[in-house]
Amino acid sequence: MARVNRARRILDRFKEMKAEKQNWLPLFQLCAEYVHHRKQGFTTNITQGQPQTDQVFDDTAANANALMAASLIGALWPNGAKTFRISIPFGMEEELGEETEEVKDYYQFVTKQMATFMDNPKSGFVTALEEYMLDQGSFGTSGIKIEDQEDDFEVPLAYRAVDAKMLYIDEGANGFVDTIYLENEYSVRQLVEKYGYENVSSKWQKAFDNNDCKTKIKVLQAIEPRFERDAAGFGVQDMPYASIHIDEETEKILKESGFLELPVAVTRFYKAMGEKYGRSPAMNALPSILEANSLGQAWLIAVEKMLDPPLAVYDDGTMGGGTIDTSARGLNVINVNGRISTGHKPIEPLWLVGDLRWTAERRTELAEVIKNHFFQDRLLDLNNEQRMTLGEANIRNGLRGQTLNPVYSRQMAELFVPIIDTTFAKLRRRGFLGVIPDSTQEQEFLARGIIPRYIPEAVVRRMVSGQEVYRIEFISPATRIMQAEEVDGTNMLLQTAIELSGVKPESLDVIDVDWALRRIQELGGAAREAINSSETIRKIRQQRQQLAEAQMQLEAARSGSETARNVGQAVSSMSGGQAA
């Protein structure tokens, strides 16, 4: 009974969330019709293979959205998962006294391991990211879901795009999305394959036995905070987020589990105060998109009339039978009572189309406005008509990039950071990022004949104490743009110090050269392997100091030997003189 009541409570909440989202559906449908054609079906039923662009007469918005999506991915995720690094967290080096080679090697291993899994085509992350970004530009609300592949050691995680059509969200007190309802549709065979024959209702068991291939079943997955739980518990029932799959028709709970982290990262491109769903560049551009589409349709009609105009024919009949046909190839019969002047053409076109130049100019203006709504003037500026110096070009590019900082920052904060955090946590729990000696993960790897990587003791201590275990460093054009001011400032400081050292050598004492070089490496995106660990640097400097001391001792010994020899010669010379 408790499970039935829980299913009814979730379905009642889903009904409320669905009613709240209802106001957005006409807007989503409009954006789909003119911007993201294949995502129609918010307010209409779309059959497979049905044409979806028969009422679209201007494709500027669709092209602009596709180009914006590609440009944002190129700026934020240009090299796949190699666009980020997992680094030692702040404060850990001070705790250890230095960054050891063991710790440095471990974080380099973690970075490469995560990149390997995320870049694997079978994981689906690249495909999900493309779909996600297209939905961002069109609907302003989309996400990526991370799913565990329990028995797969080659592809332990799978990534799936979550679009505005299947997504229902709610916010916590802090304004961030913490409740996600996903509505999926399965065939009877897919339902049994996903949840197991014994877990579906008797109705669908019977349909499966009868080889039902047509019936579609809607399944709701409710992911929400679990407020009533034992925080010290270990089962899925005590995890911070509940995940419950419900057959909407029979109200049967098909599966119940939990998550330690929210498994879906949802981003709102823009967000108005008081609204839960996001707004998109397409929504901002809708007035221009609709006007451009109307002008595109009028242009086609006008051009068709010009190329194949309606005709007027003189005859004894009534003028067009009372109706004037102004369509292409339209034929209108005009009664002139047989009075046709000599040399007058019996058939002539009706020129009903005016000058189209203003229409062409307006369409060009609208195309530029639409493209700029999708940031093409900043994401992709290939204008080479104006000659500029290198300094002017750098300033211009810097200003363009700075205006995109809010877009970059939101995508990084709401999508990429949560995705990387969740990926790290899931892979670490399964031992793919290293194991602790005598742990179940170690035993599982050894049972498969795999020698595991062991987590350094210093990292384990921070895991056990609940401290931050890693830090994310992004390496992308977007990151370099956002950090350009710090890079320029650090370089200018070093250059000034070097120049002053020629006049005042102690000027270099102000600079922490080790920190400055490490920071330049981070900001510039150079490989972490290019910088030695603190332990290696200490050993190199100790060896250098020992060599210098040995050389000094050798020089002192040589100098002392020469002094002794010179004194001996002087004494010998003096003794010889006295004997004489």
C-alpha positions as CSV (number, residue, x, y, z in Angstrom):
1,M,0.0,0.0,0.0
2,A,2.9,2.3,0.8
3,R,4.3,1.8,-2.7
4,V,0.9,2.5,-4.3
5,N,0.5,5.7,-2.2
6,R,4.0,6.8,-3.1
7,A,3.3,6.3,-6.8
8,R,0.1,8.2,-6.6
9,R,1.9,11.1,-4.8
10,I,4.5,11.3,-7.5
11,L,2.0,11.1,-10.3
12,D,-0.1,13.9,-8.6
13,R,3.0,16.1,-8.4
14,F,3.8,15.3,-12.0
15,K,0.3,16.4,-13.0
16,E,1.0,19.8,-11.3
17,M,4.4,20.1,-13.0
18,K,2.8,19.2,-16.3
19,A,0.1,21.9,-15.9
20,E,2.8,24.4,-15.0
21,K,4.8,23.6,-18.1
22,Q,1.7,23.8,-20.3
23,N,2.1,27.6,-20.7
24,W,5.5,27.0,-22.3
25,L,4.5,24.5,-24.9
26,P,3.2,27.0,-27.5
27,L,6.5,28.9,-27.3
28,F,8.5,25.7,-27.5
29,Q,6.4,24.6,-30.5
30,L,7.0,28.0,-32.3
31,C,10.8,27.7,-31.7
32,A,10.8,24.2,-33.0
33,E,8.9,25.1,-36.2
34,Y,11.3,27.9,-37.2
35,V,14.6,27.0,-35.5
36,H,14.9,23.3,-34.5
37,H,12.6,21.6,-36.9
38,R,13.0,18.0,-35.9
39,K,12.0,18.7,-32.3
40,Q,8.4,19.6,-33.1
41,G,5.5,17.9,-31.4
42,F,5.0,20.0,-28.3
43,T,1.4,20.9,-29.2
44,T,0.9,18.8,-32.4
45,N,1.3,15.1,-33.2
46,I,4.1,14.4,-35.6
47,T,4.2,11.2,-37.5
48,Q,7.5,9.6,-38.5
49,G,8.7,10.8,-41.9
50,Q,6.3,13.8,-41.9
51,P,7.7,16.9,-43.6
52,Q,8.4,19.6,-41.0
53,T,9.6,22.5,-43.0
54,D,6.7,23.0,-45.4
55,Q,5.8,26.4,-43.8
56,V,9.4,27.6,-43.4
57,F,10.5,30.2,-46.0
58,D,13.6,31.4,-44.3
59,D,16.2,29.1,-42.7
60,T,18.5,31.8,-41.3
61,A,17.5,31.0,-37.7
62,A,18.1,27.2,-38.1
63,N,21.5,27.8,-39.6
64,A,22.4,30.4,-37.0
65,N,21.4,28.1,-34.1
66,A,23.5,25.2,-35.6
67,L,26.5,27.5,-36.0
68,M,26.2,28.8,-32.5
69,A,26.0,25.3,-31.1
70,A,29.1,24.3,-33.0
71,S,31.0,27.5,-32.0
72,L,30.1,27.2,-28.3
73,I,31.3,23.6,-28.2
74,G,34.4,24.6,-30.1
75,A,35.1,27.3,-27.5
76,L,34.2,25.3,-24.4
77,W,35.0,21.7,-25.3
78,P,37.4,21.9,-28.3
79,N,39.5,18.8,-27.6
80,G,36.9,16.5,-26.1
81,A,37.6,15.5,-22.5
82,K,41.2,16.7,-23.0
83,T,39.7,20.2,-22.4
84,F,40.0,19.8,-18.6
85,R,42.5,18.6,-16.1
86,I,42.1,17.2,-12.6
87,S,44.6,18.8,-10.3
88,I,45.7,18.8,-6.7
89,P,43.3,20.8,-4.6
90,F,44.2,24.0,-2.9
91,G,45.8,23.5,0.4
92,M,46.9,20.0,-0.1
93,E,50.4,20.9,-1.1
94,E,50.8,22.9,2.1
95,E,49.5,19.9,4.1
96,L,52.1,17.7,2.6
97,G,54.9,20.3,2.6
98,E,55.3,19.7,-1.1
99,E,53.7,18.1,-4.1
100,T,55.2,14.6,-4.3
101,E,55.8,12.8,-7.6
102,E,53.3,10.1,-6.4
103,V,50.5,12.7,-6.0
104,K,51.4,14.4,-9.2
105,D,51.4,11.2,-11.2
106,Y,48.1,10.2,-9.6
107,Y,46.2,13.3,-10.7
108,Q,47.7,13.0,-14.2
109,F,46.4,9.4,-14.3
110,V,43.0,10.5,-13.2
111,T,42.8,13.2,-15.9
112,K,43.8,10.7,-18.7
113,Q,41.5,8.0,-17.3
114,M,38.5,10.3,-17.3
115,A,39.3,11.6,-20.8
116,T,39.5,8.1,-22.1
117,F,36.1,7.1,-20.8
118,M,34.3,10.4,-21.8
119,D,35.9,10.5,-25.3
120,N,34.9,6.9,-26.0
121,P,32.3,7.1,-28.8
122,K,30.3,4.3,-27.1
123,S,29.7,6.6,-24.1
124,G,27.7,9.0,-26.2
125,F,29.0,12.2,-24.6
126,V,29.9,13.9,-27.9
127,T,26.5,13.2,-29.4
128,A,24.7,14.2,-26.2
129,L,26.6,17.5,-26.0
130,E,25.7,18.4,-29.6
131,E,22.0,17.7,-29.0
132,Y,22.2,19.6,-25.7
133,M,23.7,22.7,-27.2
134,L,21.2,22.8,-30.1
135,D,18.4,22.6,-27.6
136,Q,20.0,25.4,-25.5
137,G,19.8,27.8,-28.5
138,S,16.3,26.7,-29.4
139,F,14.4,26.2,-26.1
140,G,16.8,27.5,-23.4
141,T,16.3,24.5,-21.2
142,S,18.1,21.2,-21.7
143,G,20.4,18.8,-19.9
144,I,22.7,15.7,-20.0
145,K,22.0,12.6,-18.0
146,I,24.8,10.3,-16.7
147,E,23.9,6.6,-16.5
148,D,25.9,3.8,-14.9
149,Q,26.7,0.8,-17.1
150,E,27.0,-1.6,-14.2
151,D,28.6,-4.6,-15.9
152,D,30.6,-2.7,-18.5
153,F,34.3,-2.2,-17.8
154,E,35.1,-0.7,-21.1
155,V,32.3,1.9,-21.0
156,P,31.2,2.3,-17.4
157,L,29.2,5.5,-18.0
158,A,26.8,6.5,-20.7
159,Y,25.7,10.1,-21.5
160,R,22.2,11.0,-22.9
161,A,20.8,14.3,-23.9
162,V,17.6,15.4,-22.1
163,D,15.5,17.9,-24.1
164,A,12.7,20.3,-23.2
165,K,10.0,17.8,-24.4
166,M,10.7,15.1,-21.9
167,L,12.0,17.3,-19.1
168,Y,10.0,18.6,-16.1
169,I,11.9,20.5,-13.4
170,D,11.5,22.1,-10.0
171,E,13.9,24.3,-8.0
172,G,15.1,24.1,-4.4
173,A,15.1,27.0,-2.0
174,N,18.5,28.2,-3.5
175,G,17.0,28.5,-7.0
176,F,18.9,25.6,-8.5
177,V,17.2,22.6,-10.1
178,D,17.0,19.8,-7.6
179,T,13.9,17.9,-8.9
180,I,13.8,16.3,-12.4
181,Y,11.0,14.3,-13.8
182,L,11.6,12.5,-17.1
183,E,8.8,11.1,-19.2
184,N,9.9,8.3,-21.7
185,E,7.8,6.2,-24.0
186,Y,8.6,2.5,-24.6
187,S,7.2,-0.3,-26.7
188,V,6.1,-3.4,-24.8
189,R,9.3,-5.3,-25.8
190,Q,11.5,-2.3,-24.7
191,L,9.7,-2.1,-21.4
192,V,10.3,-5.7,-20.6
193,E,13.9,-5.5,-21.7
194,K,14.6,-2.5,-19.5
195,Y,12.7,-3.4,-16.3
196,G,12.4,-7.2,-16.5
197,Y,9.4,-9.4,-17.2
198,E,8.7,-10.0,-13.5
199,N,8.7,-6.2,-12.7
200,V,6.1,-5.0,-15.2
201,S,2.4,-5.3,-14.6
202,S,0.4,-8.3,-15.6
203,K,-1.2,-6.3,-18.4
204,W,2.1,-5.7,-20.2
205,Q,3.2,-9.3,-19.4
206,K,0.2,-10.5,-21.3
207,A,0.9,-8.0,-24.1
208,F,4.5,-9.2,-24.3
209,D,3.3,-12.8,-24.5
210,N,1.0,-11.9,-27.4
211,N,3.9,-10.2,-29.3
212,D,2.3,-6.7,-29.0
213,C,4.5,-4.4,-31.2
214,K,2.2,-1.4,-31.4
215,T,1.3,-0.3,-27.9
216,K,3.4,2.5,-26.4
217,I,3.7,2.8,-22.6
218,K,4.7,6.0,-20.9
219,V,7.1,5.7,-18.0
220,L,7.9,8.5,-15.6
221,Q,11.3,8.6,-13.8
222,A,11.1,10.9,-10.8
223,I,14.4,12.1,-9.5
224,E,14.0,14.3,-6.4
225,P,15.7,15.0,-3.0
226,R,15.0,12.3,-0.4
227,F,14.3,14.3,2.8
228,E,13.4,11.3,5.0
229,R,16.4,9.1,5.1
230,D,19.2,7.8,7.3
231,A,22.2,9.9,6.4
232,A,24.5,7.1,7.9
233,G,22.7,4.4,5.9
234,F,24.4,2.6,3.0
235,G,21.4,1.4,0.9
236,V,19.8,3.1,-2.1
237,Q,16.9,4.0,0.1
238,D,19.1,6.3,2.1
239,M,20.9,8.1,-0.8
240,P,20.3,11.9,-1.0
241,Y,18.4,11.6,-4.3
242,A,15.6,9.2,-4.9
243,S,14.9,7.7,-8.4
244,I,11.5,6.0,-8.9
245,H,10.3,4.7,-12.3
246,I,6.5,4.5,-12.6
247,D,4.2,3.0,-15.2
248,E,1.8,5.9,-15.7
249,E,-1.1,3.8,-16.9
250,T,-1.0,1.1,-14.2
251,E,0.6,3.2,-11.5
252,K,3.1,0.4,-10.8
253,I,6.5,1.2,-9.5
254,L,8.9,-0.5,-11.9
255,K,12.2,0.3,-10.2
256,E,13.4,2.3,-7.2
257,S,16.9,3.3,-6.6
258,G,18.9,6.3,-5.5
259,F,21.8,8.6,-6.3
260,L,24.6,10.2,-4.3
261,E,24.7,13.0,-6.8
262,L,22.1,14.5,-9.1
263,P,22.5,12.4,-12.3
264,V,21.2,15.1,-14.6
265,A,22.9,18.4,-15.3
266,V,20.2,20.9,-16.4
267,T,21.1,24.3,-17.8
268,R,18.9,27.4,-18.5
269,F,20.5,29.6,-21.2
270,Y,18.8,32.7,-19.9
271,K,16.5,32.8,-16.9
272,A,13.8,35.3,-16.0
273,M,13.1,36.0,-12.3
274,G,10.3,33.8,-11.0
275,E,10.5,31.3,-13.9
276,K,11.8,27.8,-13.7
277,Y,12.3,27.1,-17.3
278,G,15.0,28.9,-19.3
279,R,14.7,31.3,-22.3
280,S,16.7,31.0,-25.4
281,P,18.3,33.1,-28.2
282,A,15.6,31.8,-30.5
283,M,12.9,33.2,-28.2
284,N,14.6,36.6,-28.2
285,A,14.9,36.5,-32.0
286,L,11.3,35.4,-32.7
287,P,10.0,38.8,-33.9
288,S,12.7,39.0,-36.5
289,I,12.4,35.2,-37.3
290,L,8.6,35.5,-38.0
291,E,9.1,38.7,-40.1
292,A,11.8,37.1,-42.1
293,N,9.7,34.1,-42.7
294,S,6.7,36.2,-43.9
295,L,9.0,38.2,-46.2
296,G,10.5,35.0,-47.5
297,Q,7.1,33.7,-48.3
298,A,6.1,37.0,-50.0
299,W,9.3,37.0,-51.9
300,L,8.7,33.5,-53.4
301,I,5.2,34.6,-54.4
302,A,6.4,37.8,-56.0
303,V,9.2,36.2,-57.9
304,E,6.9,33.5,-59.1
305,K,4.5,36.2,-60.4
306,M,7.4,38.0,-62.1
307,L,8.7,34.9,-63.8
308,D,5.2,33.6,-64.8
309,P,2.8,36.6,-64.4
310,P,-1.0,36.5,-64.5
311,L,-2.3,37.4,-68.0
312,A,-5.2,39.5,-69.3
313,V,-7.1,38.3,-72.4
314,Y,-9.6,40.4,-74.3
315,D,-12.8,38.7,-75.2
316,D,-16.5,39.2,-75.2
317,G,-16.9,37.5,-71.9
318,T,-17.2,39.1,-68.4
319,M,-14.0,40.3,-66.8
320,G,-12.7,37.1,-65.2
321,G,-16.2,35.9,-64.4
322,G,-16.2,38.5,-61.7
323,T,-12.9,37.3,-60.2
324,I,-9.4,38.5,-61.0
325,D,-6.8,35.7,-60.8
326,T,-3.5,37.2,-59.7
327,S,-1.6,33.9,-59.2
328,A,1.2,32.8,-61.4
329,R,-0.3,31.7,-64.8
330,G,-3.5,33.2,-63.8
331,L,-5.8,33.9,-66.8
332,N,-8.4,36.8,-66.6
333,V,-10.9,37.4,-69.4
334,I,-11.9,41.1,-69.9
335,N,-15.0,42.2,-71.8
336,V,-14.4,45.3,-74.0
337,N,-17.4,44.8,-76.2
338,G,-15.2,44.0,-79.2
339,R,-13.6,47.4,-79.2
340,I,-9.8,46.8,-79.4
341,S,-7.6,49.5,-80.8
342,T,-5.4,48.7,-83.8
343,G,-2.1,47.2,-82.7
344,H,-3.2,46.5,-79.2
345,K,-2.0,43.1,-77.8
346,P,-4.9,40.7,-77.3
347,I,-3.0,39.0,-74.5
348,E,-0.8,40.9,-72.0
349,P,0.6,40.4,-68.4
350,L,-0.9,42.1,-65.4
351,W,2.1,43.7,-63.6
352,L,1.1,43.5,-60.0
353,V,4.6,43.1,-58.5
354,G,6.5,46.3,-57.4
355,D,10.1,46.9,-56.8
356,L,11.7,44.0,-54.8
357,R,14.9,45.8,-53.8
358,W,13.6,47.0,-50.5
359,T,12.4,43.5,-49.7
360,A,15.8,42.1,-50.4
361,E,17.4,44.8,-48.2
362,R,15.0,44.1,-45.4
363,R,15.6,40.4,-45.6
364,T,19.4,41.0,-45.4
365,E,18.9,43.3,-42.3
366,L,16.7,40.7,-40.6
367,A,19.3,37.9,-41.3
368,E,22.0,40.0,-39.6
369,V,19.7,40.7,-36.6
370,I,18.9,37.0,-36.3
371,K,22.5,35.9,-36.5
372,N,23.5,38.4,-33.9
373,H,20.9,37.0,-31.5
374,F,22.8,33.8,-31.8
375,F,26.1,35.6,-31.2
376,Q,27.6,35.1,-34.6
377,D,29.0,38.6,-34.5
378,R,31.1,37.6,-31.5
379,L,31.5,33.8,-31.9
380,L,32.4,33.9,-35.5
381,D,33.7,37.2,-36.8
382,L,35.6,36.7,-40.1
383,N,35.3,40.3,-41.2
384,N,38.6,41.2,-43.0
385,E,37.5,44.3,-44.7
386,Q,39.2,46.6,-42.2
387,R,43.0,46.6,-41.9
388,M,44.2,46.5,-38.3
389,T,47.5,46.2,-36.5
390,L,48.2,43.1,-34.4
391,G,47.6,45.1,-31.2
392,E,44.2,46.5,-32.5
393,A,43.2,43.0,-33.5
394,N,44.0,41.6,-30.1
395,I,42.1,44.3,-28.3
396,R,39.1,43.8,-30.6
397,N,39.2,40.0,-30.1
398,G,39.5,40.5,-26.3
399,L,36.5,42.8,-26.2
400,R,34.4,40.3,-28.3
401,G,35.4,37.5,-25.9
402,Q,34.6,39.5,-22.8
403,T,31.1,40.1,-23.9
404,L,30.6,36.3,-24.1
405,N,31.9,35.7,-20.6
406,P,28.4,35.4,-19.1
407,V,27.5,32.7,-21.7
408,Y,30.7,30.8,-21.1
409,S,30.5,31.0,-17.3
410,R,26.9,29.8,-17.1
411,Q,27.6,26.8,-19.4
412,M,30.7,25.9,-17.4
413,A,29.0,26.3,-14.0
414,E,25.7,24.5,-14.8
415,L,26.8,21.8,-17.2
416,F,30.5,21.0,-17.5
417,V,31.4,21.3,-13.8
418,P,28.5,19.1,-12.6
419,I,29.2,16.6,-15.4
420,I,32.9,16.3,-14.5
421,D,32.1,16.2,-10.7
422,T,29.5,13.4,-11.2
423,T,31.8,11.5,-13.6
424,F,34.7,11.7,-11.1
425,A,32.5,10.5,-8.3
426,K,31.0,7.5,-10.2
427,L,34.3,6.4,-11.6
428,R,36.0,6.7,-8.3
429,R,33.4,4.6,-6.5
430,R,33.9,1.8,-9.0
431,G,37.6,1.9,-8.7
432,F,38.4,3.2,-12.2
433,L,40.3,6.2,-10.7
434,G,42.3,4.0,-8.3
435,V,41.5,1.7,-5.4
436,I,42.3,1.5,-1.7
437,P,44.2,-1.6,-0.5
438,D,42.0,-4.4,0.7
439,S,38.8,-2.8,-0.7
440,T,36.1,-4.5,-2.6
441,Q,37.1,-2.5,-5.7
442,E,40.6,-4.0,-5.5
443,Q,39.2,-7.5,-5.2
444,E,36.9,-7.0,-8.2
445,F,39.8,-5.8,-10.3
446,L,42.1,-8.6,-9.2
447,A,39.3,-11.1,-9.9
448,R,39.2,-9.9,-13.5
449,G,42.9,-10.2,-13.8
450,I,43.5,-6.4,-13.8
451,I,46.2,-4.8,-11.7
452,P,44.6,-1.8,-10.2
453,R,46.0,1.7,-9.6
454,Y,46.3,2.6,-5.9
455,I,45.3,5.9,-4.5
456,P,48.1,7.8,-2.7
457,E,47.6,7.8,1.1
458,A,47.6,11.6,1.2
459,V,44.6,11.6,-1.2
460,V,42.8,8.8,0.8
461,R,43.1,10.9,4.0
462,R,41.3,13.8,2.4
463,M,38.6,11.5,1.1
464,V,38.0,10.0,4.5
465,S,38.0,13.4,6.2
466,G,35.5,14.8,3.6
467,Q,37.9,17.4,2.3
468,E,38.2,18.6,-1.3
469,V,40.0,15.9,-3.2
470,Y,40.6,17.6,-6.6
471,R,40.3,20.8,-8.5
472,I,39.1,21.2,-12.1
473,E,41.2,23.2,-14.5
474,F,39.7,24.0,-17.9
475,I,41.9,24.3,-21.0
476,S,39.8,25.9,-23.8
477,P,39.6,29.1,-25.8
478,A,36.7,30.3,-23.6
479,T,38.9,29.8,-20.5
480,R,41.8,31.7,-22.0
481,I,39.5,34.5,-22.9
482,M,38.1,34.8,-19.4
483,Q,41.6,34.6,-17.9
484,A,43.3,36.8,-20.5
485,E,43.6,39.8,-18.1
486,E,45.4,37.7,-15.4
487,V,47.8,36.3,-18.1
488,D,48.6,39.8,-19.4
489,G,49.0,41.1,-15.8
490,T,51.4,38.3,-14.8
491,N,53.5,38.6,-17.9
492,M,53.7,42.4,-17.5
493,L,54.8,42.0,-13.9
494,L,57.6,39.5,-14.8
495,Q,58.8,41.7,-17.7
496,T,58.9,44.8,-15.5
497,A,60.8,43.0,-12.7
498,I,63.3,41.7,-15.2
499,E,63.9,45.1,-16.7
500,L,64.3,46.7,-13.2
501,S,66.7,44.0,-12.1
502,G,69.3,45.5,-14.5
503,V,69.2,48.7,-12.5
504,K,68.2,47.3,-9.1
505,P,69.0,43.5,-8.8
506,E,67.0,43.1,-5.6
507,S,63.8,43.9,-7.6
508,L,63.5,40.2,-8.4
509,D,63.2,39.4,-4.7
510,V,59.7,40.6,-4.9
511,I,58.6,37.9,-7.3
512,D,57.7,34.4,-6.3
513,V,59.0,32.9,-9.5
514,D,57.9,29.4,-8.8
515,W,54.3,30.4,-8.2
516,A,54.3,32.7,-11.2
517,L,55.6,30.0,-13.6
518,R,53.0,27.5,-12.3
519,R,50.3,30.0,-12.7
520,I,51.3,30.9,-16.3
521,Q,51.3,27.2,-17.1
522,E,47.7,26.9,-15.8
523,L,46.5,30.0,-17.5
524,G,48.2,29.3,-20.8
525,G,47.0,25.7,-21.0
526,A,50.4,24.1,-21.1
527,A,50.6,20.4,-20.2
528,R,50.9,19.7,-16.5
529,E,53.7,17.3,-17.3
530,A,55.8,20.4,-18.3
531,I,56.1,21.4,-14.6
532,N,58.0,19.3,-12.1
533,S,56.5,18.4,-8.8
534,S,57.7,20.3,-5.7
535,E,59.5,17.1,-4.6
536,T,61.4,16.9,-7.9
537,I,62.2,20.6,-7.8
538,R,63.5,20.3,-4.2
539,K,65.7,17.3,-5.2
540,I,67.1,19.2,-8.2
541,R,67.9,22.2,-6.1
542,Q,69.5,20.1,-3.3
543,Q,71.7,18.4,-5.9
544,R,72.6,21.8,-7.4
545,Q,73.4,23.1,-3.9
546,Q,75.5,20.0,-3.0
547,L,77.4,20.3,-6.3
548,A,78.0,24.0,-5.7
549,E,79.2,23.3,-2.1
550,A,81.5,20.5,-3.4
551,Q,82.9,22.8,-6.0
552,M,83.4,25.4,-3.3
553,Q,85.2,22.9,-1.2
554,L,87.3,21.8,-4.1
555,E,88.1,25.3,-5.0
556,A,89.0,26.0,-1.3
557,A,91.2,22.9,-1.2
558,R,92.9,23.9,-4.4
559,S,93.4,27.4,-3.2
560,G,94.8,26.1,0.1
561,S,97.1,23.8,-1.7
562,E,98.4,26.6,-3.9
563,T,98.9,28.8,-0.8
564,A,100.8,26.0,1.0
565,R,103.0,25.4,-2.0
566,N,103.7,29.1,-2.4
567,V,104.6,29.4,1.3
568,G,106.8,26.4,1.0
569,Q,108.6,27.8,-2.0
570,A,109.0,31.1,-0.2
571,V,110.5,29.4,2.9
572,S,112.8,27.3,0.8
573,S,113.9,30.4,-1.1
574,M,114.6,32.3,2.2
575,S,116.5,29.3,3.6
576,G,118.7,29.1,0.6
577,G,119.5,32.8,0.8
578,Q,120.6,32.6,4.4
579,A,122.9,29.6,3.7
580,A,124.7,31.6,1.0
